[in-house]
Amino acid sequence: MSTYHIPVMLKQCIDALDIQPGGVYVDVTFGGGGHSREILSQLDGGHLYAFDQDADAKANASTGIFQEAKSSFTFIESNFRHLKRQLRFYGVKQVDGILADLGVSSYQLDEGSRGFSTRFDGELDMRMDRGAALTAKEVVNSYEQDDLIHILSAYGEIKNARTLAAAIIRARSERTIARNEELKAIALKTAPKGREMKYLAQLFQAIRIEVNDEMGALYDFLEQTAEVVKPGGKLVVMSYHSLEDRPVKNYINTGNRRGKQEKDFYGNIIRPFEPVTRKPVTADDEELERNNRARSAKLRIAKRNE
């Protein structure tokens, strides 16, 4: 189980939720279940709902403590963008806390056949939900050049996005780009010297975000949290790059993902949540030594206003 996913900032996440034994909590990114396992261990009469669209996560949720805790644990095979609708299906309108660990799991990165990682060769797939229609292969081989430029620039923050998109277009005109290594070979020809690995990571991130509509899902999720989290409850969100962190920060601070403040008659900011910490929580040196994935993690904590 530990090889599936190494929970990042486990203690900080659990402390931030301030778990009440009889409370109702949601882990919207179950993955390998590391955070969910700890939440369950602190419940007594409470309930945990866990979301994930990945079939591997579903299989993981039917083993060990999760199998034993059927009365206090429910796995929901769904993207967290359907948070409110899915919870209402189970008769849940409000909860005491929500945890979101954004991005791709360690297992998904380590499974070469999924196509997520630059470290392995595999089919260009990158689907978190393997039943979804859109794959990385389709994005790379069928998107128009302007669309590729937008994805590479917006989601990968690649500065020479136009050059890379043109290189992809040229290569695919000769033959279909089907595997990770083929895409990497194309990208390395346009990568800045000395920054090749970061460049590849940015490319893969951009395509993965497009394939899974990760930003759209995050926006949908955030907009539902105010209604789902009860007054005094907690919203705990961990992100791994600025594209995710920025809308989370904006939503917590201003009540909307764009960061546009609205004030009431008395000049008070109208927002459903109050930030618990002024700056994001980051991993300590000991964890950074154990888990390299924690290096870019930022944890934001908010409390639902009364």
C-alpha positions in Angstrom: 0.0 0.0 0.0 2.8 2.4 0.9 4.2 2.0 -2.6 1.0 3.3 -4.2 1.3 6.8 -2.7 3.5 8.5 -0.2 1.2 11.0 1.6 2.6 14.5 1.5 2.5 16.5 4.7 0.3 13.9 6.3 0.4 15.3 9.8 -0.1 18.9 8.7 -3.2 17.9 6.6 -4.8 15.9 9.4 -4.0 18.7 12.0 -5.5 21.2 9.6 -8.8 19.3 9.4 -9.1 19.4 13.2 -11.0 16.1 13.0 -13.9 15.5 15.3 -14.6 11.8 16.0 -18.2 12.0 15.1 -17.8 14.4 12.1 -18.3 13.9 8.4 -15.2 14.4 6.1 -14.4 14.2 2.5 -11.1 13.2 0.8 -11.7 14.3 -2.7 -8.4 12.8 -4.0 -8.2 9.3 -2.5 -5.3 8.0 -4.6 -3.5 5.4 -2.5 -5.6 6.3 0.6 -2.7 7.6 2.7 -4.6 10.6 4.0 -7.9 8.8 4.1 -6.4 6.0 6.3 -5.4 8.6 8.9 -8.7 10.4 8.8 -10.5 7.0 9.4 -8.3 6.2 12.3 -9.5 9.3 14.1 -13.2 8.8 13.5 -15.6 7.2 16.1 -19.2 7.4 14.9 -18.2 9.8 12.0 -18.0 9.1 8.3 -15.5 9.6 5.5 -16.4 9.9 1.9 -13.6 9.5 -0.6 -13.6 10.5 -4.3 -11.4 9.2 -7.1 -12.0 8.5 -10.8 -9.1 6.1 -11.1 -9.9 2.4 -11.3 -6.7 1.6 -9.4 -7.8 3.8 -6.5 -11.1 2.1 -6.4 -9.4 -1.3 -6.1 -7.2 0.1 -3.3 -10.3 1.4 -1.5 -11.7 -2.2 -1.2 -8.7 -3.5 0.8 -7.4 -3.3 4.4 -8.8 -0.8 6.7 -11.2 0.5 4.1 -12.8 -2.9 3.7 -13.1 -3.2 7.5 -14.6 0.2 8.0 -17.6 -0.1 5.7 -19.9 1.5 8.2 -17.8 4.7 8.3 -16.3 4.8 4.8 -17.8 5.3 1.4 -15.8 5.3 -1.8 -17.3 7.4 -4.6 -15.9 6.6 -8.1 -16.2 10.2 -9.5 -14.2 13.3 -10.3 -14.4 15.8 -7.4 -16.0 18.4 -9.8 -19.2 16.5 -9.0 -18.8 16.9 -5.2 -22.1 18.4 -4.3 -24.2 16.1 -6.6 -22.5 12.9 -5.4 -22.7 13.8 -1.7 -26.4 14.6 -2.1 -26.9 11.2 -3.7 -25.8 9.8 -0.3 -28.0 12.2 1.6 -25.1 14.5 2.7 -25.6 18.2 2.4 -22.9 19.6 4.6 -19.6 18.2 6.0 -17.1 19.1 8.7 -14.1 19.2 6.4 -12.7 18.6 2.9 -9.2 17.6 2.0 -7.9 17.9 -1.6 -4.4 16.7 -2.6 -4.2 17.9 -6.1 -2.3 16.7 -9.1 -1.1 13.2 -10.0 -0.4 10.4 -7.5 3.0 8.8 -7.0 1.6 5.5 -8.3 0.3 7.0 -11.5 3.7 8.6 -12.1 5.5 5.3 -11.3 3.3 3.2 -13.6 5.0 3.6 -17.0 2.1 2.2 -18.9 -0.1 5.2 -17.8 2.1 7.6 -19.7 2.3 10.2 -17.0 6.0 10.3 -16.3 9.0 11.4 -18.3 11.0 8.7 -16.6 9.4 5.8 -18.4 8.4 4.9 -21.9 4.8 4.0 -22.5 1.8 4.8 -24.6 0.8 8.5 -24.7 -2.2 8.1 -22.5 -2.3 10.3 -19.3 -5.9 9.6 -18.4 -6.7 9.6 -14.8 -10.1 8.1 -15.7 -9.2 5.3 -18.1 -12.7 5.3 -19.4 -12.4 8.8 -20.7 -12.2 9.4 -24.4 -9.4 12.0 -24.7 -5.8 10.7 -24.5 -2.5 12.4 -24.7 -1.9 10.7 -28.0 -5.0 12.5 -29.4 -4.0 15.8 -28.1 -0.5 15.6 -29.5 -1.6 14.3 -32.9 -4.8 16.0 -33.6 -4.9 19.4 -31.9 -4.4 22.5 -34.1 -1.1 24.4 -33.7 -2.8 27.4 -32.0 -4.4 25.0 -29.5 -1.1 23.3 -28.8 0.6 26.7 -28.2 -2.2 27.7 -25.8 -1.9 24.4 -23.8 1.9 24.5 -23.6 2.0 28.1 -22.6 -0.9 28.2 -20.2 -0.6 24.8 -18.6 3.1 24.2 -18.9 4.3 27.8 -18.7 6.7 26.9 -21.6 8.3 30.1 -22.9 9.0 28.8 -26.4 5.6 27.2 -26.8 5.3 28.3 -30.4 8.6 26.7 -31.3 7.7 23.4 -29.6 4.2 23.3 -31.1 5.7 23.7 -34.5 8.2 20.9 -33.9 5.4 18.6 -32.8 3.3 19.5 -35.9 6.3 18.7 -38.2 7.0 15.4 -36.5 3.5 14.1 -36.6 3.2 15.0 -40.3 5.7 12.2 -40.9 4.3 9.6 -38.5 2.0 9.4 -35.5 3.6 10.3 -32.2 2.5 7.3 -30.1 4.9 7.0 -27.2 6.5 9.0 -24.4 10.0 8.5 -25.8 9.0 9.8 -29.2 7.5 13.0 -27.7 10.5 13.5 -25.5 12.9 13.2 -28.5 11.0 15.9 -30.3 10.9 18.2 -27.2 14.6 17.8 -26.4 15.5 19.5 -29.7 13.8 22.7 -28.6 14.6 22.5 -24.8 16.8 25.2 -23.3 20.3 23.8 -22.5 20.8 22.8 -18.9 17.0 22.8 -18.3 16.0 19.7 -20.3 14.4 17.7 -17.5 12.3 20.6 -16.2 11.3 21.4 -19.8 10.0 17.8 -20.3 8.2 17.9 -17.0 6.5 21.1 -18.1 5.5 19.6 -21.4 4.0 16.5 -19.7 2.2 18.6 -17.1 0.6 20.7 -19.8 -0.7 17.7 -21.8 -1.9 15.9 -18.6 -3.8 18.9 -17.5 -5.5 19.2 -20.8 -6.4 15.5 -21.1 -8.0 15.5 -17.6 -9.4 19.1 -17.7 -7.7 19.5 -14.3 -8.1 23.3 -14.1 -11.8 23.1 -15.1 -12.4 20.4 -12.4 -10.6 22.5 -9.8 -12.7 25.6 -10.6 -15.9 23.5 -10.4 -14.8 22.0 -7.1 -13.9 25.3 -5.4 -17.2 26.9 -6.3 -19.1 24.1 -4.5 -17.1 24.1 -1.3 -18.8 27.1 0.3 -22.1 25.3 0.1 -20.8 21.9 1.2 -18.6 22.8 4.2 -20.6 23.7 7.2 -19.9 26.9 9.3 -16.7 26.4 11.3 -15.6 23.5 9.0 -12.3 23.3 7.2 -11.1 23.4 3.6 -7.6 22.0 3.2 -6.1 22.0 -0.2 -2.6 21.0 -1.3 -1.2 22.0 -4.7 2.0 21.3 -6.5 2.3 24.2 -9.0 1.3 27.8 -9.3 -1.5 27.1 -11.8 -3.3 25.1 -9.0 -2.2 27.2 -6.1 -3.2 30.6 -7.5 -7.0 29.9 -7.8 -7.0 28.2 -4.5 -5.3 31.1 -2.8 -7.7 33.6 -4.6 -10.8 31.7 -3.7 -9.9 31.5 0.0 -8.8 35.1 0.2 -11.6 36.7 -1.9 -14.3 34.2 -2.5 -13.6 33.7 -6.2 -10.8 32.1 -8.2 -9.8 35.3 -10.0 -9.0 37.1 -6.8 -11.4 40.0 -7.3 -12.5 41.3 -4.0 -16.1 42.3 -3.3 -17.0 44.2 -0.1 -20.1 44.8 1.8 -21.5 48.2 2.9 -19.1 48.3 5.8 -16.0 47.6 3.7 -15.6 43.9 4.8 -14.5 41.4 2.2 -17.3 39.1 1.2 -15.9 35.6 1.3 -17.2 32.3 2.5 -13.9 31.2 4.0 -11.3 32.8 6.3 -7.6 31.8 5.7 -6.2 30.0 8.8 -2.6 30.7 7.8 -1.4 33.8 6.0 1.2 31.9 3.9 0.9 28.3 2.7 2.3 25.5 4.8 5.3 23.7 3.3 7.1 20.5 4.2 9.9 20.5 6.7 13.5 19.5 5.9 13.0 15.9 7.3 10.1 15.2 4.9 11.9 16.8 2.0 14.7 14.3 2.5 12.2 11.4 2.6 9.8 12.5 -0.1 11.0 14.6 -3.1 7.4 15.1 -4.2 6.9 17.3 -1.2 9.3 19.9 -2.4 6.8 21.8 -4.5 3.8 21.2 -2.2 1.9 24.1 -0.8 -0.9 23.5 1.7 -3.6 26.1 2.2 -6.1 26.0 5.1 -9.3 27.8 5.4 -12.2 27.9 7.9 -15.8 28.3 6.8 -17.2 31.6 8.1 -20.2 31.4 10.5 
